């Protein structure tokens, strides 16, 4: 089979998309030029992503080998009334994802978080074996901190190819980022657009974003509004370009076709002085997960 050797810098995130939205946006994103689509078993939209992929292939927009498809296994945790997945549970979950996606392989498979404190290592062994068997090209994790990764080292296991973590100017994670770069673990950033006033602003879209943060993002004096004006681009493009200049892959999510192009086709550089200004915006921990920053899990 023909599979990727590199992860595209810009992909489509599908969190909180319905299956119908995932089908539509996957197809439209591929038409725009996206080649990386990111989903997960807990998003419950893998079938929608599959339909979008099939439509793009049947319309001769792409071949399967042109695409980079990511999905994730949720590790299980007693805090959500679940048992922690075993090695075999992970293999079974992968096979179900593969069936829903209607694919013979996925390009990247991730353990969604480190919450399975008793079975993390055996879950990771399952991914190593799936990679060895060529059902996945890249094996990775999401929301794992340095201690979680060190646990793999202590068990003489290969480190992940990637770690997908919340990264944006308000949540910069310098210590973890430094560790990942030193260990050649590719960084994929999610929730790049947290500082926007429109991020998760609809009813039911919960997070740890405070009213003070909302006010800052809405302010006419916002640094990102100022930089957007300076570079004659959108605020979202400033946030995404900041990540790209730090060598992070990004996964902007939108259900508006007009925004797909905004989040994909832009060409400017943030100068060093402005990158330094943005560095001062760091507020600390994660904001995305309403039930607590997953990087703080033991």
Backbone as numpy.savetxt, mean C-alpha at the origin, in Angstrom:
# Nx Ny Nz CAx CAy CAz Cx Cy Cz
6.36 -18.76 -16.91 5.52 -17.56 -16.91 6.39 -16.31 -16.91
5.89 -15.25 -17.51 6.60 -13.98 -17.55 6.14 -13.13 -16.37
7.07 -12.74 -15.53 6.70 -11.94 -14.36 7.69 -10.80 -14.15
7.25 -9.83 -13.38 8.02 -8.61 -13.18 9.29 -8.83 -12.36
10.25 -7.98 -12.60 11.45 -7.97 -11.77 11.54 -6.69 -10.96
10.59 -5.78 -11.15 10.60 -4.52 -10.40 9.17 -4.10 -10.10
9.00 -3.38 -8.99 7.68 -2.94 -8.57 7.41 -1.54 -9.13
6.31 -1.34 -9.86 6.00 -0.01 -10.40 5.91 1.03 -9.29
6.36 2.24 -9.59 6.39 3.30 -8.58 5.01 3.79 -8.17
4.06 3.75 -9.09 2.72 4.26 -8.82 1.71 3.16 -9.11
0.89 2.84 -8.11 -0.16 1.85 -8.27 -1.49 2.37 -7.81
-2.54 1.62 -8.07 -3.89 1.98 -7.63 -4.20 1.24 -6.34
-4.48 1.98 -5.27 -4.96 1.38 -4.03 -6.46 1.21 -4.10
-6.98 0.08 -3.58 -8.42 -0.20 -3.70 -9.12 -0.35 -2.35
-8.46 0.07 -1.27 -9.10 -0.04 0.05 -10.39 0.78 0.09
-11.43 0.20 0.70 -12.75 0.82 0.85 -13.49 0.97 -0.48
-13.04 0.29 -1.53 -13.80 0.23 -2.77 -14.74 -0.97 -2.73
-15.96 -0.79 -3.20 -16.87 -1.92 -3.39 -16.36 -2.75 -4.56
-16.83 -3.99 -4.70 -16.42 -4.78 -5.87 -16.70 -4.08 -7.20
-17.85 -3.41 -7.31 -18.17 -2.71 -8.55 -17.21 -1.54 -8.79
-16.92 -0.79 -7.73 -15.96 0.31 -7.86 -14.58 -0.22 -8.22
-14.18 -1.32 -7.59 -12.87 -1.90 -7.87 -12.77 -2.36 -9.32
-13.84 -2.94 -9.83 -13.84 -3.35 -11.25 -13.68 -2.14 -12.17
-14.49 -1.13 -11.92 -14.45 0.06 -12.78 -13.11 0.77 -12.70
-12.61 1.00 -11.48 -11.38 1.78 -11.32 -10.15 0.99 -11.75
-10.16 -0.33 -11.57 -9.05 -1.14 -12.07 -8.95 -1.00 -13.58
-10.08 -1.14 -14.25 -10.09 -1.03 -15.71 -9.67 0.36 -16.17
-10.25 1.39 -15.56 -9.94 2.76 -15.96 -8.48 3.11 -15.65
-7.97 2.62 -14.52 -6.57 2.88 -14.17 -5.62 2.26 -15.20
-5.93 1.04 -15.59 -5.08 0.37 -16.58 -5.13 1.14 -17.90
-6.30 1.67 -18.26 -6.41 2.49 -19.48 -5.51 3.73 -19.39
-5.45 4.34 -18.20 -4.63 5.54 -18.00 -3.14 5.20 -18.09
-2.77 4.00 -17.68 -1.36 3.61 -17.71 -0.85 2.94 -16.46
-1.70 2.86 -15.42 -1.31 2.13 -14.21 -1.06 0.67 -14.55
-0.05 0.11 -13.91 0.23 -1.31 -14.10 0.25 -2.07 -12.78
0.20 -1.35 -11.66 0.19 -1.97 -10.33 -1.18 -1.76 -9.71
-1.86 -2.85 -9.35 -3.14 -2.80 -8.67 -2.98 -3.50 -7.32
-3.40 -2.83 -6.24 -3.21 -3.34 -4.88 -4.56 -3.63 -4.24
-4.74 -4.88 -3.80 -5.96 -5.27 -3.11 -5.59 -6.14 -1.90
-6.59 -6.76 -1.27 -6.35 -7.61 -0.10 -7.60 -8.44 0.15
-7.41 -9.56 0.83 -8.59 -10.40 1.12 -9.61 -9.64 1.96
-9.15 -8.82 2.93 -10.11 -8.13 3.79 -10.79 -6.95 3.11
-10.31 -6.54 1.93 -11.00 -5.47 1.19 -12.30 -6.01 0.57
-12.36 -7.32 0.40 -13.54 -7.98 -0.18 -13.88 -7.45 -1.56
-12.86 -7.12 -2.32 -13.10 -6.64 -3.69 -12.18 -7.31 -4.71
-11.55 -8.43 -4.32 -10.65 -9.11 -5.26 -11.39 -9.54 -6.53
-12.65 -9.96 -6.40 -13.41 -10.36 -7.59 -13.65 -9.17 -8.52
-13.87 -7.99 -7.92 -14.03 -6.79 -8.73 -12.75 -6.45 -9.47
-11.62 -6.52 -8.78 -10.32 -6.30 -9.41 -10.13 -7.28 -10.56
-10.50 -8.54 -10.34 -10.37 -9.57 -11.37 -11.16 -9.20 -12.63
-12.38 -8.70 -12.43 -13.20 -8.33 -13.58 -12.59 -7.17 -14.36
-12.03 -6.21 -13.62 -11.37 -5.08 -14.29 -10.17 -5.53 -15.10
-9.39 -6.44 -14.52 -8.22 -6.98 -15.22 -8.65 -7.72 -16.48
-9.66 -8.58 -16.34 -10.13 -9.37 -17.49 -10.61 -8.46 -18.62
-11.32 -7.40 -18.26 -11.83 -6.48 -19.27 -10.68 -5.79 -20.00
-9.66 -5.37 -19.25 -8.50 -4.70 -19.87 -7.75 -5.65 -20.79
-7.63 -6.91 -20.38 -6.92 -7.88 -21.22 -7.75 -8.22 -22.46
-9.06 -8.42 -22.27 -9.91 -8.78 -23.42 -10.01 -7.65 -24.43
-9.85 -6.41 -23.98 -9.86 -5.25 -24.89 -8.48 -4.94 -25.45
-7.53 -5.84 -25.19 -6.17 -5.73 -25.74 -5.43 -4.47 -25.29
-5.75 -4.00 -24.08 -5.03 -2.85 -23.51 -3.70 -3.32 -22.92
-3.74 -4.48 -22.28 -2.54 -5.06 -21.67 -2.58 -6.57 -21.80
-1.44 -7.19 -21.55 -1.35 -8.63 -21.32 -1.17 -8.83 -19.81
-1.44 -10.02 -19.33 -1.25 -10.29 -17.90 0.17 -9.96 -17.47
1.13 -10.27 -18.32 2.54 -10.06 -17.97 2.90 -8.58 -17.85
2.03 -7.69 -18.34 2.27 -6.24 -18.19 1.89 -5.74 -16.80
1.11 -6.52 -16.09 0.51 -6.06 -14.83 1.27 -6.57 -13.61
1.18 -5.80 -12.55 1.77 -6.15 -11.26 0.64 -6.14 -10.24
0.24 -7.31 -9.79 -0.93 -7.45 -8.92 -0.48 -7.83 -7.50
-0.93 -7.04 -6.54 -0.64 -7.28 -5.12 -1.92 -7.63 -4.38
-1.85 -8.66 -3.54 -2.92 -8.89 -2.58 -2.29 -9.30 -1.25
-3.12 -9.41 -0.22 -2.60 -9.58 1.14 -3.43 -10.60 1.91
-2.76 -11.28 2.82 -3.44 -12.17 3.75 -3.56 -11.48 5.10
-4.76 -11.51 5.68 -4.91 -10.93 7.02 -4.46 -11.97 8.03
-3.59 -11.61 8.99 -2.94 -12.60 9.84 -3.83 -13.24 10.88
-4.94 -12.57 11.22 -5.79 -13.04 12.31 -5.30 -12.52 13.64
-6.23 -12.22 14.53 -5.89 -11.72 15.86 -7.08 -11.87 16.78
-6.79 -12.25 18.01 -7.86 -12.42 19.00 -8.60 -11.11 19.27
-7.93 -10.00 19.05 -8.59 -8.71 19.32 -9.79 -8.48 18.41
-9.82 -9.19 17.26 -10.95 -9.09 16.34 -11.79 -10.37 16.36
-11.60 -11.17 17.40 -12.36 -12.40 17.51 -11.94 -13.47 16.52
-10.68 -13.41 16.09 -10.16 -14.37 15.11 -9.02 -15.17 15.73
-8.82 -16.37 15.23 -7.61 -17.10 15.61 -6.48 -16.66 14.69
-5.26 -16.77 15.17 -4.11 -16.40 14.36 -3.88 -17.47 13.30
-3.70 -17.05 12.08 -3.55 -18.01 10.98 -2.27 -18.83 11.14
-2.38 -20.12 10.84 -1.24 -21.01 10.82 -0.62 -21.01 9.43
0.47 -21.74 9.28 1.11 -21.92 7.96 0.06 -22.37 6.94
-0.67 -23.41 7.28 -1.65 -23.96 6.33 -2.79 -22.99 6.07
-3.20 -22.25 7.08 -4.25 -21.24 6.89 -3.82 -20.20 5.86
-2.55 -19.80 5.91 -2.03 -18.80 4.96 -2.06 -19.36 3.55
-1.62 -20.60 3.39 -1.63 -21.23 2.06 -3.07 -21.30 1.53
-4.00 -21.68 2.38 -5.40 -21.77 1.96 -5.96 -20.39 1.62
-5.62 -19.38 2.40 -6.07 -18.01 2.12 -5.51 -17.53 0.79
-4.24 -17.86 0.53 -3.64 -17.48 -0.75 -4.38 -18.13 -1.91
-4.66 -19.40 -1.79 -5.36 -20.11 -2.88 -6.73 -19.52 -3.14
-7.41 -19.10 -2.07 -8.73 -18.46 -2.24 -8.60 -17.11 -2.92
-7.56 -16.34 -2.55 -7.33 -15.06 -3.22 -7.03 -15.27 -4.69
-6.20 -16.26 -4.98 -5.84 -16.56 -6.36 -7.08 -16.93 -7.17
-7.97 -17.70 -6.54 -9.22 -18.10 -7.20 -10.10 -16.88 -7.46
-10.23 -16.00 -6.45 -11.07 -14.81 -6.63 -10.49 -13.89 -7.70
-9.17 -13.79 -7.75 -8.51 -12.94 -8.73 -8.46 -13.57 -10.12
-8.75 -14.86 -10.18 -8.72 -15.62 -11.44 -7.35 -15.53 -12.11
-6.32 -15.70 -11.30 -4.94 -15.62 -11.77 -4.21 -16.92 -11.45
-3.11 -17.15 -12.17 -2.27 -18.32 -11.89 -1.13 -17.97 -10.94
-0.89 -16.69 -10.75 0.13 -16.22 -9.80 -0.18 -14.78 -9.46
0.36 -14.27 -8.35 0.34 -12.84 -8.06 1.78 -12.34 -7.98
1.94 -11.08 -8.29 3.30 -10.51 -8.31 3.83 -10.24 -6.92
2.94 -9.85 -6.00 3.36 -9.55 -4.63 2.28 -10.02 -3.66
2.71 -10.79 -2.67 1.79 -11.25 -1.63 2.34 -10.77 -0.30
1.46 -10.16 0.51 1.87 -9.53 1.76 1.12 -10.11 2.95
1.79 -10.22 4.08 1.11 -10.43 5.36 0.67 -9.05 5.82
-0.64 -8.87 6.02 -1.23 -7.53 6.12 -0.80 -6.74 7.36
-0.45 -7.44 8.41 0.03 -6.77 9.62 0.75 -7.79 10.48
1.31 -7.33 11.59 2.09 -8.21 12.47 1.29 -8.64 13.71
-0.03 -8.57 13.64 -0.86 -8.84 14.81 -0.80 -10.29 15.31
-0.41 -11.23 14.44 -0.36 -12.64 14.85 0.96 -12.91 15.57
1.03 -12.48 16.82 2.31 -12.53 17.53 2.81 -13.95 17.77
1.90 -14.94 17.80 2.31 -16.32 18.05 2.66 -17.08 16.77
2.14 -16.62 15.64 2.33 -17.39 14.39 2.96 -16.57 13.26
3.49 -15.41 13.60 4.13 -14.56 12.57 5.18 -15.33 11.77
6.04 -16.05 12.47 7.16 -16.70 11.81 6.68 -17.79 10.86
5.71 -18.61 11.30 5.24 -19.67 10.40 4.44 -19.09 9.24
3.76 -17.96 9.47 3.09 -17.30 8.35 4.12 -16.86 7.30
5.23 -16.31 7.78 6.27 -15.87 6.86 6.89 -17.06 6.11
7.06 -18.18 6.80 7.58 -19.38 6.14 6.66 -19.82 5.00
5.36 -19.66 5.18 4.40 -20.00 4.11 4.65 -19.14 2.88
4.90 -17.83 3.09 5.16 -16.95 1.95 6.47 -17.30 1.26
7.48 -17.65 2.04 8.76 -18.06 1.44 8.54 -19.27 0.53
7.74 -20.23 1.00 7.49 -21.43 0.20 6.66 -21.13 -1.04
5.67 -20.25 -0.91 4.87 -19.86 -2.08 5.74 -19.18 -3.14
6.69 -18.39 -2.67 7.63 -17.75 -3.60 8.54 -18.79 -4.26
9.02 -19.74 -3.47 9.88 -20.80 -4.00 9.15 -21.60 -5.08
7.85 -21.79 -4.87 7.03 -22.55 -5.82 6.54 -21.70 -6.99
6.93 -20.41 -7.01 6.65 -19.48 -8.10 5.16 -19.13 -8.24
4.42 -19.27 -7.14 3.05 -18.76 -7.14 3.04 -17.26 -6.89
4.11 -16.75 -6.30 4.27 -15.31 -6.12 5.69 -14.92 -6.54
5.81 -13.71 -7.07 7.14 -13.23 -7.47 7.86 -12.59 -6.30
7.16 -11.74 -5.56 7.74 -11.07 -4.40 6.93 -11.42 -3.15
7.64 -11.67 -2.06 7.00 -11.96 -0.77 7.29 -10.80 0.17
6.25 -10.27 0.77 6.46 -9.10 1.62 5.54 -9.06 2.82
5.64 -7.98 3.54 4.81 -7.75 4.72 4.26 -6.32 4.63
3.35 -6.03 5.52 2.81 -4.68 5.64 2.68 -4.36 7.13
3.03 -3.15 7.48 2.85 -2.67 8.86 3.71 -3.44 9.87
4.88 -3.88 9.46 5.81 -4.55 10.37 6.87 -3.55 10.82
7.18 -3.58 12.11 8.22 -2.68 12.63 9.57 -3.40 12.68
10.57 -2.71 13.18 11.93 -3.27 13.20 11.98 -4.56 14.03
11.32 -4.59 15.19 11.34 -5.79 16.03 10.72 -6.99 15.32
9.65 -6.74 14.58 9.02 -7.84 13.84 9.97 -8.41 12.80
10.68 -7.54 12.12 11.62 -7.98 11.08 12.84 -8.65 11.70
13.27 -8.13 12.84 14.40 -8.75 13.53 14.06 -10.18 13.96
12.81 -10.42 14.28 12.37 -11.75 14.66 12.65 -12.76 13.54
12.49 -12.32 12.30 12.80 -13.20 11.16 14.29 -13.47 11.09
15.09 -12.43 11.31 16.55 -12.62 11.33 16.96 -13.62 12.40
16.35 -13.49 13.56 16.69 -14.38 14.68 16.34 -15.83 14.38
15.40 -16.04 13.47 15.02 -17.39 13.07 15.70 -17.82 11.77
16.75 -17.04 11.39 17.56 -17.36 10.21 16.72 -17.46 8.93
15.74 -16.56 8.82 14.88 -16.53 7.65 15.21 -15.33 6.77
14.96 -15.48 5.50 15.13 -14.36 4.58 14.21 -13.22 4.98
14.68 -11.99 4.78 13.84 -10.83 5.05 12.88 -10.60 3.88
11.78 -9.90 4.13 10.82 -9.63 3.06 11.42 -8.80 1.93
10.82 -8.96 0.74 11.20 -8.11 -0.39 10.70 -6.69 -0.18
9.56 -6.56 0.49 8.93 -5.25 0.66 8.30 -5.14 2.04
8.09 -3.89 2.46 7.25 -3.59 3.63 6.36 -2.43 3.22
5.06 -2.67 3.25 4.11 -1.61 2.89 3.64 -0.96 4.19
3.94 0.33 4.33 3.65 1.03 5.59 3.02 2.40 5.31
2.33 2.92 6.32 1.78 4.27 6.21 2.94 5.27 6.20
3.01 6.05 5.13 4.08 7.04 4.98 3.53 8.26 4.25
3.68 9.40 4.87 3.32 10.69 4.29 4.01 11.74 5.16
3.97 13.00 4.80 4.72 13.99 5.58 4.37 14.07 7.06
3.17 13.68 7.44 2.79 13.71 8.86 3.22 12.44 9.60
3.52 11.38 8.87 3.95 10.11 9.45 5.16 9.61 8.64
6.37 10.00 9.06 7.55 9.77 8.24 8.40 8.56 8.66
8.26 8.09 9.88 8.91 6.87 10.34 10.41 6.80 9.98
11.21 7.79 10.35 12.60 7.83 9.90 13.44 6.63 10.34
13.24 6.14 11.57 14.05 5.01 12.04 13.73 3.74 11.25
12.44 3.48 11.06 12.03 2.30 10.31 12.46 2.41 8.84
12.28 3.57 8.25 12.69 3.78 6.86 14.19 3.53 6.70
14.99 4.03 7.64 16.43 3.81 7.58 16.75 2.32 7.66
16.08 1.60 8.54 16.30 0.16 8.69 15.94 -0.57 7.39
14.81 -0.21 6.81 14.37 -0.88 5.58 15.37 -0.65 4.45
15.85 0.57 4.33 16.81 0.87 3.27 18.13 0.14 3.49
18.57 0.10 4.74 19.82 -0.59 5.05 19.73 -2.08 4.74
18.54 -2.65 4.90 18.34 -4.08 4.68 17.76 -4.39 3.30
17.75 -3.36 2.45 17.31 -3.53 1.05 15.89 -4.11 0.96
15.03 -3.63 1.86 13.61 -3.98 1.82 12.88 -2.83 1.14
12.27 -3.11 0.00 11.62 -2.07 -0.80 10.45 -1.47 -0.03
10.32 -0.16 -0.06 9.29 0.54 0.70 8.12 0.92 -0.21
6.93 0.49 0.19 5.70 0.91 -0.48 4.90 1.73 0.52
4.58 2.95 0.15 3.85 3.86 1.03 2.36 3.78 0.75
1.56 3.71 1.82 0.12 3.84 1.64 -0.38 5.05 2.44
-1.59 5.46 2.14 -2.20 6.65 2.77 -1.36 7.90 2.54
-0.83 8.04 1.35 0.01 9.19 1.01 -0.73 10.52 1.13
-2.05 10.48 1.05 -2.83 11.73 0.96 -3.48 12.13 2.28
-3.04 11.55 3.39 -3.63 11.86 4.71 -3.74 13.37 4.98
-2.72 14.20 4.67 -2.82 15.62 5.02 -3.90 16.40 4.26
-4.47 15.83 3.20 -5.51 16.56 2.47 -6.78 16.68 3.31
-7.45 17.80 3.18 -8.69 18.01 3.93 -9.78 17.04 3.48
-9.66 16.52 2.25 -10.67 15.62 1.70 -10.41 14.15 2.05
-9.27 13.86 2.68 -8.94 12.46 2.98 -9.87 11.92 4.05
-10.56 10.83 3.73 -11.51 10.18 4.64 -12.44 11.19 5.31
-13.01 12.04 4.52 -13.88 13.09 5.07 -15.35 12.69 5.06
-15.67 11.54 4.44 -17.06 11.10 4.36 -17.44 10.31 5.61
-18.73 10.29 5.88 -19.24 9.54 7.04 -18.87 8.07 6.91
-18.38 7.50 8.00 -18.00 6.09 7.99 -16.54 5.84 7.63
-15.86 6.88 7.14 -14.44 6.74 6.79 -13.61 7.18 8.01
-13.38 6.25 8.91 -12.78 6.58 10.20 -11.26 6.44 10.18
-10.63 7.14 11.10 -9.17 7.10 11.25 -8.82 7.73 12.59
-7.53 7.92 12.83 -7.07 8.62 14.03 -6.80 10.10 13.76
-7.25 10.59 12.64 -7.05 12.00 12.29 -7.86 12.88 13.25
-7.19 13.84 13.86 -7.84 14.69 14.85 -8.47 15.91 14.20
-9.32 16.59 14.96 -9.94 17.82 14.45 -8.87 18.88 14.19
-7.80 18.87 15.01 -6.70 19.80 14.80 -6.00 19.52 13.47
-5.82 18.26 13.15 -5.22 17.90 11.86 -6.14 18.30 10.71
-7.44 18.07 10.89 -8.41 18.48 9.86 -8.32 19.98 9.59
-8.24 20.74 10.67 -8.16 22.19 10.54 -6.88 22.60 9.82
-5.78 21.92 10.15 -4.50 22.23 9.51 -4.55 21.93 8.01
-5.14 20.80 7.67 -5.23 20.44 6.26 -6.15 21.35 5.47
-7.15 21.91 6.13 -8.11 22.80 5.47 -7.63 24.24 5.39
-6.65 24.60 6.19 -6.20 25.99 6.28 -5.61 26.50 4.96
-5.92 27.73 4.66 -5.34 28.37 3.46 -3.84 28.53 3.61
-3.34 28.46 4.85 -1.90 28.60 5.11 -1.17 27.26 5.11
-1.87 26.19 4.75 -1.25 24.86 4.72 0.00 24.87 3.84
1.06 24.22 4.34 2.30 24.12 3.56 2.04 23.48 2.20
1.17 22.49 2.17 0.97 21.76 0.92 0.15 22.57 -0.09
-0.74 23.42 0.40 -1.41 24.37 -0.50 -0.40 25.36 -1.07
0.49 25.83 -0.21 1.52 26.77 -0.64 2.43 26.15 -1.70
2.86 24.93 -1.47 3.74 24.27 -2.43 3.00 23.93 -3.73
1.73 23.57 -3.62 0.95 23.30 -4.83 0.87 24.55 -5.70
0.67 25.69 -5.05 0.64 26.95 -5.81 2.00 27.25 -6.42
3.05 27.03 -5.66 4.41 27.31 -6.15 4.74 26.50 -7.39
4.39 25.21 -7.36 4.76 24.33 -8.48 3.64 24.19 -9.52
2.53 24.89 -9.28 1.39 24.87 -10.20 0.87 23.44 -10.42
0.68 22.73 -9.31 0.18 21.36 -9.34 -0.89 21.23 -8.25
-1.44 20.05 -8.11 -2.41 19.76 -7.05 -1.68 19.42 -5.75
-2.36 19.64 -4.61 -1.78 19.22 -3.32 -1.45 17.73 -3.32
-2.35 16.94 -3.88 -2.13 15.50 -3.93 -0.84 15.17 -4.67
-0.54 15.93 -5.72 0.67 15.67 -6.50 1.92 16.03 -5.70
1.84 17.05 -4.87 2.97 17.39 -3.99 3.24 16.23 -3.03
2.18 15.69 -2.44 2.33 14.60 -1.48 2.89 13.34 -2.14
2.41 13.04 -3.32 2.90 11.85 -4.03 4.34 12.04 -4.50
4.64 13.25 -4.99 6.01 13.50 -5.45 7.01 13.46 -4.29
6.60 13.93 -3.12 7.46 13.82 -1.93 7.85 12.36 -1.70
6.87 11.47 -1.79 7.15 10.04 -1.58 8.06 9.50 -2.67
7.76 9.83 -3.92 8.57 9.32 -5.03 10.01 9.80 -4.94
10.21 11.05 -4.51 11.58 11.57 -4.36 12.32 10.90 -3.21
11.58 10.29 -2.29 12.19 9.51 -1.21 12.34 8.04 -1.60
12.04 7.73 -2.87 12.15 6.36 -3.39 11.15 5.39 -2.77
9.95 5.91 -2.44 8.87 5.05 -1.99 7.91 4.84 -3.18
7.44 3.61 -3.36 6.33 3.40 -4.27 5.06 3.91 -3.59
4.07 4.32 -4.36 2.84 4.88 -3.80 1.61 4.18 -4.39
0.50 4.27 -3.63 -0.74 3.58 -4.01 -1.94 4.52 -3.83
-1.99 5.64 -4.53 -3.12 6.56 -4.35 -4.44 5.91 -4.74
-5.44 6.08 -3.87 -6.76 5.51 -4.11 -7.72 6.63 -4.50
-8.51 6.37 -5.54 -9.56 7.31 -5.92 -10.68 6.54 -6.60
-11.90 7.04 -6.50 -13.00 6.47 -7.27 -13.49 7.49 -8.31
-12.66 8.49 -8.57 -12.96 9.50 -9.59 -11.98 9.34 -10.74
-12.51 9.11 -11.93 -11.65 8.87 -13.09 -10.74 10.06 -13.35
-11.25 11.28 -13.15 -10.44 12.47 -13.41 -9.18 12.51 -12.54
-9.30 11.94 -11.31 -8.16 11.96 -10.39 -7.11 10.91 -10.75
-7.52 9.87 -11.48 -6.55 8.84 -11.86 -5.37 9.46 -12.60
-5.68 10.35 -13.53 -4.61 11.00 -14.31 -3.79 11.94 -13.44
-4.46 12.69 -12.57 -3.75 13.61 -11.66 -2.74 12.86 -10.79
-3.14 11.67 -10.36 -2.28 10.89 -9.46 -1.22 10.09 -10.19
-1.21 10.15 -11.51 -0.31 9.31 -12.29 0.58 10.12 -13.23
0.00 11.07 -13.90 0.75 11.81 -14.91 1.12 13.20 -14.41
2.25 13.33 -13.77 2.76 14.65 -13.38 4.27 14.59 -13.40
4.88 15.73 -13.70 6.33 15.74 -13.85 6.89 17.05 -13.32
7.35 17.01 -12.07 8.03 18.17 -11.48 8.88 17.65 -10.35
9.80 18.45 -9.89 10.66 18.08 -8.76 10.48 19.09 -7.64
10.36 18.61 -6.42 10.33 19.47 -5.24 11.78 19.79 -4.91
12.10 21.06 -4.77 13.51 21.40 -4.55 13.94 21.05 -3.12
15.25 21.05 -2.90 15.81 20.57 -1.62 15.30 21.38 -0.43
15.18 22.69 -0.60 14.70 23.52 0.51 13.27 23.15 0.91
12.44 22.89 -0.09 11.06 22.52 0.20 10.97 21.11 0.77
11.83 20.22 0.32 11.87 18.87 0.92 12.24 18.97 2.40
13.12 19.92 2.73 13.50 20.13 4.13 12.34 20.68 4.94
11.55 21.57 4.33 10.36 22.09 5.00 9.38 20.97 5.31
9.19 20.11 4.34 8.26 18.99 4.52 8.75 18.04 5.61
10.05 17.87 5.69 10.61 16.99 6.72 10.21 17.44 8.11
10.02 18.74 8.29 9.63 19.29 9.59 8.16 19.07 9.94
7.41 18.52 8.99 5.97 18.30 9.20 5.66 17.02 9.96
6.65 16.19 10.21 6.41 14.89 10.84 5.72 15.04 12.19
4.63 14.28 12.40 3.88 14.34 13.66 4.05 13.06 14.48
4.70 12.05 13.91 4.94 10.83 14.68 4.26 9.62 14.11
3.35 9.00 14.88 2.79 7.69 14.56 1.72 7.70 13.49
1.23 6.48 13.21 0.25 6.29 12.16 -1.11 6.90 12.48
-1.85 7.24 11.43 -3.14 7.91 11.54 -4.25 7.08 10.89
-3.89 6.21 9.98 -4.87 5.54 9.13 -5.76 4.55 9.88
-5.18 3.71 10.73 -5.94 2.63 11.38 -6.68 3.19 12.59
-8.00 3.20 12.55 -8.79 3.81 13.62 -8.65 3.07 14.95
-8.27 1.77 14.92 -8.14 1.00 16.15 -6.70 0.96 16.67
-5.85 1.83 16.12 -4.50 1.95 16.66 -3.42 1.68 15.62
-2.30 2.36 15.77 -1.19 2.23 14.85 -0.66 0.79 14.87
-0.71 0.07 13.73 -0.28 -1.32 13.73 1.22 -1.48 13.95
2.00 -0.43 13.75 3.44 -0.53 13.99 3.77 -0.63 15.48
2.78 -0.37 16.33 3.00 -0.45 17.79 2.68 -1.83 18.36
2.28 -2.76 17.52 1.97 -4.12 17.97 3.24 -4.81 18.45
3.14 -5.54 19.56 4.30 -6.29 20.08 4.64 -7.48 19.18
